[in-house]
Amino acid sequence: MKYVYILQSVEDGERYYVGLTDDLKERLKRHNEGSVPHTKKYKPWQMKTYLGFSNEKQAIAFERYLKSPSGRAFAKKRL
């Protein structure tokens, strides 16, 4: 199972991060430990939402979409 997730910074509630993982708990832990350079500056993070995919290609495509301008607008409005 692949998960596309959206994190929200606890300190800066306007800061979000979109990612893809096999293990949500471990990945959130790594973000909050500062092990992920891109998110280290805005920790701690909380899980805003996630979606599970049985098809890896669909998960990758959805993650890419959420990182696009129209995907960010969709997430802000719907998720």
Secondary structure, 3 states (H helix, E strand, C coil): CEEEEEEEECCCCCCEEEEEECCHHHHHHHHHHCCCCCCHHHCCEEEEEEEEECCHHHHHHHHHHHCCHHHHHHHHHHC
